[in-house]
């Protein structure tokens, strides 16, 4: 995969939805691999993958460093996995309140459905899950991304935020741990195929969302403030024009004075000073 995430992101923010489709196709397999690794459910992983990219689309304009998109994507996908596992744990705990008869019926029904839906690929995945369980958590994630996600050491490094050297060591350690089963794991994981129309489903859901705001656009708030200020100024000029006009007229020596009286409703205190002037005359 070419490292053109930043370019694709900019195109998306500029309104090019085909660029986001390309972004989904580029990263959906690693995201699905991670979700499957953490949840253990292939179909739930597809739902988490879809939710992850919807979240990405809604918040893409907040990503300050587009070159770190892979790591940001990993965090979002991981959070959705945690939420799903939390709900599953709560759902499992609620089974304690279910009667044994209902539980047996549900268990049997679930068994029948599982058996009817089981395929060779599903059986392979179950075997691989058991084999991967022998590894450390960090090694399981890396080996899943390496084979199932089809990622290189460098891509896994950016995705997980771990050095390339550490990724190589984990892959090597996992391969040594599962030396006998490694060819089968490789074949099984490489044959995993997510739903072909997953990208189309994601883009269909995105079309129902509000369009993102291009990062290059100027903030709305300063424009609103400027417009409001301008409106107030014009309003003041319009209302006060009758008072300001007298001060705006040019001064003329031929102008006649005009007496005006303004009545102000306010208490006034007069200081009356009586002065008596006596003229220098004889009375």
Backbone as JSON, one array per atom type, in Angstrom:
{
  "sequence": "XXXXXXXXXXXXXXXXXXXXXXXXXXXXXXXXXXXXXXXXXXXXXXXXXXXXXXXXXXXXXXXXXXXXXXXXXXXXXXXXXXXXXXXXXXXXXXXXXXXXXXXXXXXXXXXXXXXXXXXXXXXXXXXXXXXXXXXXXXXXXXXXXXXXXXXXXXXXXXXXXXXXXXXXXXXXXXXXXXXXXXXXXXXXXXXXXXXXXXXXXXXXXXXXXXXXXXXXXXXXXXXXXXXXXXXXXXXXXXXXXXXXXXXXXXXXXXXXXXXXXXXXXXXXXXXXXXXXXXXXXXX",
  "N": [[0.83, -1.2, 0.0], [0.54, 2.19, -0.85], [1.86, 5.07, 0.73], [-0.23, 7.26, 0.94], [-2.11, 8.43, 2.52], [-2.48, 10.99, 3.65], [-2.91, 12.57, 1.4], [-5.28, 11.45, 0.38], [-6.99, 11.99, 2.51], [-7.07, 14.79, 2.49], [-8.37, 15.2, 0.08], [-10.83, 14.09, 0.69], [-11.76, 15.87, 2.63], [-12.04, 18.02, 1.03], [-14.31, 17.44, -0.23], [-14.45, 15.21, -1.89], [-15.86, 12.25, -2.17], [-15.19, 9.84, -3.3], [-12.6, 9.54, -2.67], [-12.67, 8.87, -0.01], [-13.8, 6.36, -0.18], [-11.69, 5.02, -1.36], [-9.92, 5.16, 0.74], [-11.19, 3.56, 2.61], [-11.16, 1.04, 1.31], [-8.46, 0.62, 1.33], [-7.78, 0.3, 4.03], [-9.64, -1.38, 5.27], [-9.33, -4.16, 5.52], [-7.13, -4.64, 7.38], [-8.33, -3.43, 9.65], [-10.58, -5.03, 10.01], [-9.3, -7.45, 10.5], [-8.06, -6.9, 12.93], [-10.32, -6.43, 14.54], [-11.57, -8.95, 14.39], [-9.63, -10.48, 15.62], [-9.76, -9.51, 18.25], [-12.42, -9.82, 19.06], [-13.18, -12.35, 18.25], [-15.2, -13.07, 16.62], [-16.19, -13.39, 13.39], [-18.21, -12.11, 11.86], [-19.17, -10.12, 13.57], [-16.89, -8.63, 13.59], [-17.0, -7.46, 11.09], [-19.13, -5.7, 11.42], [-18.06, -4.0, 13.35], [-15.97, -2.97, 11.87], [-17.37, -1.48, 9.97], [-18.68, 0.41, 11.64], [-16.44, 1.67, 12.65], [-15.32, 3.03, 10.42], [-17.39, 4.77, 9.82], [-17.32, 6.39, 12.03], [-14.79, 7.47, 11.66], [-15.18, 8.97, 9.33], [-16.95, 10.94, 10.24], [-15.35, 12.34, 12.0], [-13.07, 13.09, 10.71], [-12.12, 15.62, 10.03], [-11.07, 16.54, 12.37], [-8.65, 15.43, 12.73], [-5.43, 16.21, 13.31], [-2.92, 15.52, 12.39], [-2.56, 14.14, 9.55], [-0.74, 12.24, 8.57], [-0.54, 10.42, 10.53], [-2.68, 8.79, 10.4], [-3.16, 5.97, 10.35], [-2.51, 5.04, 12.95], [-4.4, 6.47, 14.43], [-6.73, 5.38, 13.41], [-6.49, 2.78, 14.36], [-6.83, 3.17, 17.12], [-9.53, 4.01, 17.25], [-10.86, 1.72, 16.2], [-10.1, -0.18, 18.12], [-11.35, 0.85, 20.4], [-14.05, 0.46, 19.74], [-14.09, -2.3, 19.71], [-13.64, -2.82, 22.43], [-16.0, -1.75, 23.52], [-17.87, -3.51, 22.45], [-17.09, -5.94, 23.63], [-17.55, -5.3, 26.27], [-20.35, -5.02, 26.3], [-21.01, -7.61, 25.64], [-20.11, -8.98, 27.87], [-21.81, -7.96, 29.85], [-24.21, -8.91, 28.83], [-23.81, -11.64, 29.08], [-23.73, -11.89, 31.84], [-26.35, -11.28, 32.43], [-27.66, -13.6, 31.84], [-27.88, -15.11, 34.07], [-30.27, -14.54, 35.22], [-32.07, -15.83, 33.71], [-34.37, -18.45, 33.17], [-33.69, -21.96, 33.56], [-34.93, -23.65, 31.71], [-35.57, -21.93, 29.56], [-33.0, -21.17, 28.91], [-31.81, -23.57, 28.1], [-33.34, -24.09, 25.84], [-32.71, -21.89, 24.22], [-29.98, -22.32, 23.96], [-29.92, -24.74, 22.56], [-31.24, -23.97, 20.21], [-29.47, -22.06, 19.27], [-27.32, -23.73, 18.82], [-28.25, -25.33, 16.71], [-28.61, -23.41, 14.72], [-25.97, -22.53, 14.45], [-24.76, -24.84, 13.53], [-26.04, -25.16, 11.1], [-25.12, -22.95, 9.72], [-22.44, -23.3, 9.6], [-19.37, -23.42, 7.86], [-16.64, -24.49, 5.75], [-14.67, -22.54, 5.87], [-15.35, -21.25, 8.25], [-14.85, -23.28, 10.07], [-12.1, -23.52, 9.74], [-11.28, -21.06, 10.73], [-11.93, -21.33, 13.43], [-10.15, -23.29, 14.19], [-7.74, -21.95, 13.77], [-7.99, -19.89, 15.62], [-7.75, -21.28, 18.01], [-5.14, -22.16, 17.79], [-3.76, -19.74, 17.69], [-4.24, -18.93, 20.22], [-2.25, -19.91, 21.74], [-0.27, -18.11, 21.71], [1.26, -15.03, 22.93], [-0.68, -12.12, 23.76], [0.1, -9.75, 22.36], [1.66, -10.85, 20.33], [-0.22, -12.39, 18.98], [-1.91, -10.48, 17.86], [-0.15, -9.15, 16.08], [0.65, -11.25, 14.33], [-1.78, -11.87, 13.21], [-2.46, -9.52, 11.83], [-0.36, -9.53, 10.07], [-0.67, -11.83, 8.43], [-3.52, -12.2, 7.93], [-4.42, -9.53, 7.71], [-2.76, -8.71, 5.71], [-0.61, -6.95, 5.89], [2.48, -5.1, 5.81], [5.65, -5.11, 7.63], [6.29, -2.46, 8.19], [3.83, -1.15, 7.88], [2.29, -2.35, 9.87], [3.71, -1.42, 12.01], [3.15, 1.36, 11.98], [0.44, 1.22, 12.35], [0.09, 0.03, 14.89], [1.72, 1.58, 16.4], [4.26, 0.8, 17.16], [7.75, 0.01, 17.07], [9.44, -0.93, 14.01], [11.35, -2.9, 14.28], [10.51, -4.21, 16.61], [8.12, -5.29, 15.73], [9.0, -7.12, 13.78], [10.38, -8.89, 15.44], [8.27, -9.93, 16.95], [6.71, -11.22, 15.02], [8.54, -13.15, 14.15], [8.93, -14.55, 16.54], [6.38, -15.57, 16.98], [6.1, -17.2, 14.74], [8.07, -19.09, 15.24], [7.05, -20.21, 17.54], [4.77, -21.44, 16.6], [5.68, -23.24, 14.7], [5.18, -25.7, 13.36], [2.48, -25.54, 12.76], [2.36, -23.21, 11.35], [2.29, -23.0, 8.4], [-0.37, -23.85, 7.91], [-1.83, -21.95, 9.29], [-1.12, -19.67, 7.9], [-2.25, -20.24, 5.38], [-4.97, -20.49, 6.05], [-5.62, -17.94, 7.12], [-5.02, -16.29, 4.96], [-6.99, -17.06, 3.24], [-9.23, -16.01, 4.28], [-12.03, -14.15, 3.64], [-13.53, -11.08, 3.61], [-16.85, -9.64, 3.53], [-17.7, -8.96, 0.21], [-19.07, -6.63, -0.57], [-18.64, -4.84, 1.48], [-17.38, -2.33, 1.54], [-19.12, -0.87, -0.1], [-21.4, -0.94, 1.5], [-20.56, 0.58, 3.67], [-20.11, 3.08, 2.43], [-22.69, 3.61, 1.64], [-23.98, 4.03, 4.07], [-22.58, 6.27, 4.87], [-23.43, 8.14, 3.04], [-25.78, 8.94, 4.12], [-25.11, 10.56, 6.13], [-24.23, 13.84, 7.38], [-22.38, 16.04, 5.28], [-18.83, 16.38, 5.57], [-16.95, 19.14, 6.97], [-14.85, 21.04, 5.02], [-11.35, 21.19, 5.67], [-9.93, 23.38, 4.84], [-11.64, 25.51, 4.8], [-12.75, 28.68, 6.13], [-13.23, 29.48, 9.59], [-16.56, 29.55, 10.88], [-17.6, 31.09, 12.98], [-16.08, 33.59, 13.41], [-16.91, 34.99, 11.09], [-19.65, 35.24, 11.5], [-19.68, 36.85, 13.77], [-18.49, 39.17, 12.75], [-20.37, 39.92, 10.81], [-22.57, 40.4, 12.44], [-21.66, 42.55, 13.98], [-21.34, 44.5, 12.01], [-23.99, 44.83, 11.24], [-25.09, 45.94, 13.53], [-23.75, 48.38, 13.59], [-24.73, 49.65, 11.27], [-27.38, 49.8, 11.99], [-27.29, 51.53, 14.16], [-26.42, 53.82, 12.86], [-28.59, 54.32, 11.25], [-30.71, 54.79, 13.06], [-29.71, 56.89, 14.62], [-29.36, 58.94, 12.87], [-30.88, 61.25, 12.6], [-30.02, 62.73, 14.72], [-27.32, 62.91, 14.39], [-27.04, 64.3, 12.06], [-27.07, 67.02, 12.33], [-24.6, 67.63, 13.29], [-23.04, 66.99, 11.24], [-23.36, 68.84, 9.27], [-21.89, 71.41, 7.26], [-20.13, 74.23, 8.62], [-21.48, 77.54, 8.65], [-21.15, 81.05, 8.22], [-23.26, 82.62, 7.68], [-25.41, 81.45, 8.7], [-28.43, 81.36, 10.53], [-29.15, 81.67, 13.95], [-30.76, 79.23, 15.91], [-33.07, 78.69, 18.32], [-33.41, 76.1, 20.54], [-35.21, 73.98, 22.68], [-34.78, 71.51, 24.97], [-36.59, 69.26, 26.74], [-36.01, 67.7, 29.68], [-36.7, 65.04, 31.67], [-35.88, 65.08, 34.69], [-34.81, 65.43, 38.04], [-33.96, 68.66, 39.17], [-31.72, 70.77, 40.85], [-31.66, 73.92, 42.02], [-29.35, 76.41, 42.71], [-29.79, 79.26, 44.25], [-28.6, 82.38, 44.07], [-28.62, 85.37, 45.5], [-27.86, 88.46, 44.6], [-27.11, 91.73, 45.39], [-26.79, 94.64, 43.87], [-25.58, 97.74, 44.4], [-25.83, 100.7, 43.01], [-23.52, 103.26, 42.4], [-24.89, 105.63, 43.24], [-26.73, 108.3, 44.49], [-29.3, 107.9, 46.77]],
  "CA": [[0.0, 0.0, 0.0], [1.28, 3.43, -0.91], [1.6, 5.95, 1.86], [-0.87, 8.48, 0.44], [-3.26, 8.7, 3.37], [-2.65, 12.44, 3.8], [-3.49, 13.09, 0.16], [-6.67, 10.99, 0.34], [-7.74, 12.71, 3.55], [-7.3, 16.16, 2.02], [-9.39, 15.12, -0.96], [-12.11, 13.85, 1.36], [-12.14, 17.12, 3.28], [-12.41, 18.94, -0.03], [-15.61, 17.03, -0.76], [-14.35, 14.07, -2.81], [-16.23, 11.04, -1.43], [-14.51, 8.69, -3.88], [-11.33, 9.42, -1.96], [-12.92, 8.13, 1.23], [-14.0, 4.98, -0.6], [-10.33, 4.48, -1.54], [-9.35, 5.05, 2.07], [-11.82, 2.39, 3.22], [-10.63, -0.16, 0.65], [-7.06, 0.47, 1.7], [-7.58, -0.04, 5.43], [-10.71, -2.18, 5.87], [-8.87, -5.51, 5.85], [-6.44, -4.62, 8.68], [-9.29, -3.12, 10.72], [-11.39, -6.24, 10.22], [-8.42, -8.45, 11.11], [-7.9, -6.52, 14.33], [-11.6, -6.65, 15.22], [-11.77, -10.39, 14.52], [-8.67, -10.95, 16.62], [-10.15, -9.11, 19.6], [-13.77, -10.29, 19.41], [-13.31, -13.77, 17.95], [-16.39, -13.28, 15.8], [-15.89, -12.87, 12.06], [-19.28, -11.21, 11.39], [-19.14, -8.96, 14.45], [-15.74, -7.84, 13.14], [-17.45, -6.65, 9.95], [-19.95, -4.61, 11.97], [-17.14, -3.06, 14.0], [-15.25, -2.3, 10.79], [-18.27, -0.46, 9.41], [-18.85, 1.48, 12.64], [-15.17, 2.38, 12.75], [-15.15, 3.97, 9.3], [-18.4, 5.83, 9.95], [-16.77, 7.3, 13.04], [-13.67, 8.14, 11.02], [-15.72, 9.96, 8.4], [-17.56, 12.03, 11.0], [-14.35, 13.07, 12.77], [-11.84, 13.2, 9.93], [-11.65, 17.01, 10.04], [-10.42, 16.83, 13.65], [-7.32, 14.8, 12.74], [-4.46, 17.28, 13.08], [-1.74, 15.0, 11.7], [-3.03, 13.1, 8.63], [0.25, 11.2, 8.36], [-0.7, 9.44, 11.61], [-4.03, 8.26, 10.25], [-3.22, 4.54, 10.68], [-2.56, 4.9, 14.41], [-5.7, 7.01, 14.85], [-7.71, 4.37, 13.0], [-6.32, 1.66, 15.3], [-7.44, 3.55, 18.4], [-10.99, 4.0, 17.08], [-11.29, 0.33, 16.06], [-9.91, -0.83, 19.41], [-12.41, 1.32, 21.31], [-15.29, -0.23, 19.38], [-13.95, -3.69, 20.19], [-13.82, -2.79, 23.87], [-17.41, -1.54, 23.78], [-18.58, -4.74, 22.13], [-16.75, -6.92, 24.66], [-18.23, -4.89, 27.5], [-21.75, -5.38, 26.15], [-21.1, -9.07, 25.67], [-19.93, -9.4, 29.27], [-23.05, -7.64, 30.54], [-25.23, -9.83, 28.32], [-23.55, -12.95, 29.68], [-24.12, -11.81, 33.24], [-27.82, -11.26, 32.53], [-28.18, -14.95, 31.66], [-28.13, -15.69, 35.39], [-31.67, -14.3, 35.56], [-32.9, -16.59, 32.78], [-34.71, -19.78, 33.67], [-32.9, -23.03, 32.94], [-35.67, -24.17, 30.56], [-35.38, -20.99, 28.46], [-31.59, -21.19, 28.55], [-31.57, -24.8, 27.33], [-33.98, -23.92, 24.55], [-31.92, -20.93, 23.46], [-28.7, -22.96, 23.65], [-30.15, -25.74, 21.5], [-31.54, -23.24, 18.97], [-28.22, -21.48, 18.82], [-26.5, -24.82, 18.31], [-28.79, -25.72, 15.41], [-28.29, -22.33, 13.77], [-24.53, -22.55, 14.23], [-24.44, -26.0, 12.71], [-26.55, -24.92, 9.75], [-24.34, -21.9, 9.08], [-21.02, -23.63, 9.61], [-18.74, -23.68, 6.57], [-15.23, -24.89, 5.87], [-13.92, -21.35, 6.29], [-15.63, -21.04, 9.67], [-14.13, -24.32, 10.8], [-10.7, -23.14, 9.7], [-11.07, -19.93, 11.64], [-11.97, -21.84, 14.79], [-8.88, -23.98, 14.44], [-6.71, -20.92, 13.85], [-8.18, -19.19, 16.89], [-7.19, -22.12, 19.07], [-3.69, -22.15, 17.64], [-3.26, -18.41, 18.07], [-4.4, -18.79, 21.67], [-1.0, -20.33, 22.37], [0.65, -16.98, 21.66], [0.99, -13.86, 23.77], [-1.67, -11.21, 23.15], [0.75, -8.86, 21.39], [2.08, -11.65, 19.18], [-1.43, -12.8, 18.25], [-2.37, -9.34, 17.07], [0.79, -8.9, 14.99], [0.62, -12.33, 13.35], [-3.07, -11.77, 12.51], [-2.34, -8.4, 10.88], [0.65, -9.88, 9.08], [-1.22, -12.79, 7.49], [-4.91, -11.91, 7.55], [-4.53, -8.14, 7.28], [-1.92, -8.48, 4.54], [0.19, -5.75, 6.13], [3.94, -5.23, 5.91], [6.17, -4.75, 8.96], [6.21, -1.0, 8.33], [2.42, -0.78, 8.03], [1.87, -2.78, 11.22], [4.39, -0.51, 12.93], [2.38, 2.6, 12.04], [-0.9, 0.89, 12.84], [0.12, -0.24, 16.32], [2.57, 2.54, 17.09], [5.41, 0.05, 17.69], [8.86, 0.06, 16.13], [9.5, -1.99, 13.01], [12.16, -3.98, 14.85], [9.68, -4.96, 17.56], [7.15, -6.05, 14.93], [9.72, -8.25, 13.2], [10.66, -9.85, 16.52], [7.03, -10.6, 17.34], [6.34, -12.16, 13.95], [9.48, -14.27, 14.2], [8.66, -15.31, 17.76], [5.13, -16.3, 16.76], [6.35, -18.24, 13.75], [8.83, -20.14, 15.91], [6.15, -20.87, 18.5], [3.81, -22.25, 15.85], [6.45, -23.64, 13.52], [4.54, -26.8, 12.65], [1.16, -25.13, 12.28], [2.44, -21.92, 10.65], [1.76, -23.04, 7.03], [-1.82, -23.94, 7.91], [-2.34, -20.65, 9.73], [-0.93, -18.76, 6.77], [-3.25, -20.55, 4.35], [-6.31, -20.19, 6.55], [-5.81, -16.5, 7.25], [-5.01, -15.69, 3.64], [-8.24, -17.4, 2.57], [-10.35, -15.3, 4.89], [-12.55, -13.12, 2.74], [-14.61, -10.3, 4.19], [-17.95, -9.43, 2.6], [-17.23, -8.18, -0.95], [-19.73, -5.32, -0.66], [-18.5, -4.11, 2.74], [-17.09, -0.93, 1.22], [-20.36, -0.26, -0.59], [-22.28, -0.76, 2.65], [-20.03, 1.71, 4.44], [-20.36, 4.31, 1.68], [-24.15, 3.84, 1.65], [-24.28, 4.64, 5.37], [-21.96, 7.59, 4.89], [-24.25, 9.04, 2.23], [-26.87, 9.41, 4.96], [-24.56, 11.48, 7.11], [-23.99, 15.2, 6.92], [-21.05, 16.15, 4.7], [-17.8, 16.92, 6.45], [-16.56, 20.51, 6.69], [-13.47, 21.06, 4.52], [-10.4, 21.77, 6.61], [-9.42, 24.65, 4.33], [-12.63, 26.58, 4.93], [-12.53, 29.55, 7.26], [-14.21, 29.24, 10.66], [-17.84, 30.23, 10.72], [-17.89, 32.01, 14.08], [-15.61, 34.97, 13.16], [-17.74, 35.64, 10.07], [-20.92, 35.59, 12.12], [-19.43, 38.0, 14.65], [-18.25, 40.34, 11.9], [-21.64, 40.31, 10.2], [-23.42, 40.96, 13.5], [-21.12, 43.87, 14.33], [-21.66, 45.41, 10.91], [-25.42, 45.1, 11.28], [-25.33, 46.86, 14.66], [-23.26, 49.71, 13.2], [-25.7, 50.22, 10.33], [-28.6, 50.09, 12.75], [-27.03, 52.75, 14.94], [-26.37, 54.95, 11.94], [-29.95, 54.6, 10.77], [-31.54, 55.34, 14.14], [-29.17, 58.14, 15.14], [-29.07, 59.86, 11.76], [-31.55, 62.53, 12.84], [-29.24, 63.49, 15.71], [-25.97, 63.14, 13.91], [-27.01, 65.13, 10.85], [-26.81, 68.43, 12.66], [-23.18, 67.81, 13.5], [-22.35, 66.69, 10.0], [-23.52, 69.95, 8.34], [-20.73, 72.33, 7.27], [-20.38, 75.48, 9.36], [-21.72, 78.7, 7.79], [-21.25, 82.3, 8.98], [-24.56, 83.24, 7.37], [-26.5, 80.67, 9.3], [-29.15, 82.01, 11.63], [-29.22, 80.82, 15.15], [-32.09, 78.65, 16.17], [-33.17, 78.31, 19.72], [-34.12, 74.84, 20.79], [-35.39, 73.68, 24.09], [-34.93, 70.09, 25.24], [-37.19, 69.01, 28.06], [-35.43, 66.49, 30.27], [-37.41, 64.65, 32.88], [-34.95, 64.7, 35.74], [-34.84, 66.45, 39.1], [-32.91, 69.68, 39.06], [-31.57, 71.56, 42.07], [-31.16, 75.25, 41.68], [-28.69, 77.18, 43.77], [-30.17, 80.65, 43.99], [-27.71, 83.35, 44.72], [-29.17, 86.72, 45.36], [-26.82, 89.49, 44.74], [-27.65, 93.08, 45.32], [-25.79, 95.58, 43.42], [-25.97, 99.13, 44.7], [-25.12, 101.61, 42.13], [-22.85, 104.39, 43.05], [-25.75, 106.8, 43.06], [-27.33, 108.78, 45.73], [-30.71, 107.59, 46.9]],
  "C": [[0.87, 1.26, 0.0], [0.88, 4.33, 0.26], [1.03, 7.28, 1.37], [-2.11, 8.82, 1.25], [-3.54, 10.2, 3.48], [-3.32, 13.04, 2.57], [-4.96, 12.7, 0.06], [-7.53, 11.76, 1.33], [-8.06, 14.13, 3.1], [-8.38, 16.19, 0.95], [-10.78, 14.9, -0.37], [-12.63, 15.15, 1.97], [-12.53, 18.19, 2.26], [-13.71, 18.54, -0.73], [-15.6, 15.85, -1.71], [-14.63, 12.77, -2.04], [-15.58, 9.79, -2.04], [-13.17, 8.47, -3.19], [-11.53, 8.65, -0.65], [-13.16, 6.65, 0.94], [-12.64, 4.29, -0.77], [-9.65, 4.26, -0.2], [-9.9, 3.82, 2.79], [-11.24, 1.11, 2.64], [-9.18, -0.43, 1.08], [-6.89, -0.08, 3.11], [-8.62, -1.01, 6.02], [-10.23, -3.58, 6.28], [-8.09, -5.54, 7.17], [-7.39, -4.34, 9.85], [-10.13, -4.35, 11.05], [-10.56, -7.33, 10.9], [-8.24, -8.17, 12.6], [-9.18, -6.81, 15.11], [-11.88, -8.15, 15.4], [-10.86, -10.97, 15.58], [-9.15, -10.67, 18.04], [-11.52, -9.65, 20.02], [-13.95, -11.79, 19.18], [-14.51, -14.1, 17.09], [-16.19, -12.6, 14.45], [-16.93, -11.84, 11.6], [-19.38, -9.96, 12.27], [-18.0, -8.04, 14.03], [-16.13, -6.97, 11.96], [-18.29, -5.48, 10.43], [-19.06, -3.55, 12.61], [-16.35, -2.29, 12.95], [-16.11, -1.19, 10.19], [-18.45, 0.71, 10.37], [-17.59, 2.33, 12.75], [-15.02, 3.42, 11.65], [-16.22, 5.06, 9.29], [-17.91, 6.88, 10.94], [-15.61, 8.11, 12.45], [-14.17, 9.26, 10.11], [-16.26, 11.18, 9.14], [-16.51, 12.9, 11.7], [-13.05, 13.32, 12.01], [-11.26, 14.62, 9.97], [-10.94, 17.38, 11.33], [-9.01, 16.24, 13.72], [-6.27, 15.85, 12.35], [-3.24, 16.82, 12.29], [-2.16, 13.84, 10.79], [-2.04, 11.96, 8.41], [0.18, 10.13, 9.45], [-2.09, 8.8, 11.58], [-4.15, 6.81, 10.7], [-3.33, 4.32, 12.18], [-3.89, 5.38, 14.98], [-6.81, 6.01, 14.56], [-7.67, 3.19, 13.96], [-7.01, 1.96, 16.63], [-8.96, 3.49, 18.33], [-11.52, 2.57, 17.01], [-11.18, -0.41, 17.39], [-10.99, -0.42, 20.41], [-13.74, 0.65, 21.01], [-15.25, -1.69, 19.82], [-14.18, -3.77, 21.7], [-15.29, -2.62, 24.24], [-18.21, -2.8, 23.53], [-18.33, -5.81, 23.2], [-17.43, -6.59, 25.98], [-19.71, -5.25, 27.44], [-21.95, -6.88, 26.23], [-21.0, -9.58, 27.09], [-21.2, -9.13, 30.07], [-24.17, -8.58, 30.11], [-25.06, -11.21, 28.92], [-23.97, -12.98, 31.14], [-25.63, -11.85, 33.41], [-28.43, -12.64, 32.35], [-28.47, -15.63, 33.0], [-29.58, -15.53, 35.81], [-32.61, -15.08, 34.65], [-33.15, -17.98, 33.32], [-33.93, -20.83, 32.91], [-33.58, -23.57, 31.69], [-35.47, -23.28, 29.34], [-33.93, -21.02, 27.96], [-31.26, -22.42, 27.7], [-32.15, -24.69, 25.93], [-33.17, -22.99, 23.65], [-30.59, -21.55, 23.03], [-28.85, -23.95, 22.5], [-30.42, -25.05, 20.17], [-30.27, -22.64, 18.38], [-27.3, -22.54, 18.22], [-26.94, -25.23, 16.9], [-28.42, -24.69, 14.36], [-26.8, -22.35, 13.42], [-24.13, -23.7, 13.31], [-24.87, -25.79, 11.26], [-25.68, -23.92, 8.99], [-22.85, -22.22, 8.97], [-20.51, -23.96, 8.21], [-17.3, -24.11, 6.82], [-14.38, -23.74, 6.37], [-14.11, -21.09, 7.77], [-14.86, -22.04, 10.51], [-12.64, -24.01, 10.85], [-10.4, -22.03, 10.7], [-11.05, -20.39, 13.09], [-10.67, -22.53, 15.15], [-7.75, -22.97, 14.63], [-6.79, -20.17, 15.17], [-7.56, -19.98, 18.03], [-5.67, -22.15, 19.01], [-3.1, -20.82, 18.08], [-3.36, -18.19, 19.58], [-3.13, -19.2, 22.41], [-0.01, -19.17, 22.46], [0.3, -15.91, 22.69], [0.04, -12.93, 23.01], [-1.04, -10.34, 22.07], [1.18, -9.62, 20.14], [0.89, -12.1, 18.34], [-1.9, -11.69, 17.33], [-1.47, -9.12, 15.86], [0.71, -9.98, 13.93], [-0.68, -12.32, 12.56], [-3.02, -10.66, 11.46], [-1.38, -8.75, 9.75], [0.07, -10.81, 8.01], [-2.61, -12.41, 7.0], [-5.07, -10.49, 7.03], [-3.7, -7.82, 6.05], [-1.03, -7.27, 4.67], [1.68, -6.08, 6.18], [4.37, -4.87, 7.34], [6.0, -3.25, 9.21], [4.77, -0.55, 8.58], [1.89, -1.18, 9.4], [2.48, -1.85, 12.26], [3.61, 0.79, 13.1], [1.01, 2.36, 12.66], [-0.93, 0.73, 14.35], [0.96, 0.76, 17.1], [3.76, 1.88, 17.76], [6.51, 0.07, 16.64], [8.84, -1.14, 15.18], [10.28, -3.19, 13.54], [11.35, -4.85, 15.8], [8.67, -5.83, 16.81], [7.81, -7.28, 14.33], [9.99, -9.32, 14.25], [9.41, -10.62, 16.91], [6.58, -11.61, 16.28], [7.25, -13.38, 14.0], [9.2, -15.16, 15.4], [7.4, -16.15, 17.6], [5.32, -17.45, 15.78], [7.13, -19.41, 14.36], [7.94, -20.92, 16.87], [5.19, -21.82, 17.81], [4.46, -22.78, 14.57], [5.75, -24.72, 12.71], [3.22, -26.36, 12.03], [1.19, -23.87, 11.42], [1.94, -21.97, 9.21], [0.23, -23.1, 6.98], [-2.45, -22.61, 8.32], [-2.24, -19.64, 8.59], [-2.01, -18.98, 5.72], [-4.65, -20.16, 4.8], [-6.57, -18.7, 6.6], [-5.83, -15.81, 5.89], [-6.3, -15.97, 2.88], [-9.46, -16.7, 3.18], [-10.79, -14.17, 3.96], [-13.7, -12.38, 3.43], [-15.68, -10.07, 3.12], [-17.52, -8.52, 1.45], [-17.82, -6.78, -1.02], [-19.63, -4.52, 0.63], [-18.23, -2.63, 2.49], [-18.34, -0.2, 0.74], [-21.33, -0.01, 0.56], [-21.85, 0.44, 3.48], [-20.34, 3.03, 3.73], [-21.85, 4.64, 1.63], [-24.57, 4.5, 2.97], [-23.73, 6.06, 5.45], [-22.79, 8.6, 4.12], [-25.42, 9.6, 3.03], [-26.41, 10.41, 6.01], [-24.41, 12.87, 6.51], [-22.59, 15.26, 6.34], [-20.06, 16.77, 5.67], [-17.48, 18.35, 6.04], [-15.12, 20.52, 6.21], [-12.55, 21.76, 5.48], [-9.9, 23.13, 6.17], [-10.39, 25.79, 4.47], [-12.37, 27.4, 6.16], [-13.6, 29.32, 8.31], [-15.44, 30.09, 10.49], [-18.04, 31.32, 11.76], [-17.36, 33.41, 13.83], [-16.45, 35.7, 12.12], [-19.07, 36.07, 10.65], [-20.77, 36.82, 13.0], [-19.25, 39.27, 13.83], [-19.54, 40.86, 11.29], [-22.56, 40.96, 11.24], [-22.97, 42.36, 13.87], [-21.47, 44.9, 13.27], [-23.13, 45.8, 10.92], [-25.75, 46.1, 12.39], [-24.9, 48.27, 14.28], [-24.24, 50.39, 12.26], [-26.99, 50.61, 11.04], [-28.45, 51.38, 13.53], [-27.02, 53.98, 14.04], [-27.76, 55.33, 11.46], [-30.78, 55.28, 11.83], [-31.05, 56.71, 14.56], [-28.92, 59.19, 14.08], [-29.67, 61.24, 12.01], [-30.79, 63.38, 13.82], [-27.85, 63.82, 15.19], [-25.91, 64.13, 12.75], [-26.65, 66.57, 11.17], [-25.33, 68.68, 12.86], [-22.39, 67.59, 12.22], [-22.48, 67.83, 8.98], [-22.32, 70.88, 8.4], [-21.1, 73.64, 7.97], [-20.51, 76.63, 8.38], [-21.85, 79.95, 8.65], [-22.59, 82.98, 8.76], [-25.72, 82.52, 8.02], [-27.12, 81.44, 10.44], [-29.26, 81.05, 12.79], [-30.65, 80.36, 15.36], [-32.11, 78.16, 17.6], [-33.98, 77.01, 19.83], [-34.15, 74.58, 22.27], [-35.62, 72.17, 24.22], [-35.46, 69.91, 26.65], [-36.67, 67.69, 28.57], [-36.16, 66.2, 31.57], [-36.42, 64.14, 33.9], [-34.96, 65.78, 36.8], [-33.66, 67.4, 38.97], [-32.89, 70.49, 40.36], [-30.95, 72.89, 41.68], [-30.5, 75.86, 42.92], [-28.94, 78.65, 43.45], [-29.26, 81.58, 44.79], [-28.26, 84.74, 44.44], [-28.04, 87.72, 45.57], [-27.46, 90.86, 44.56], [-26.53, 94.04, 44.93], [-26.34, 97.02, 43.71], [-25.12, 100.04, 43.83], [-24.55, 102.78, 42.91], [-23.62, 105.66, 42.73], [-26.31, 107.21, 44.4], [-28.8, 108.48, 45.73], [-31.4, 108.76, 47.61]]
}
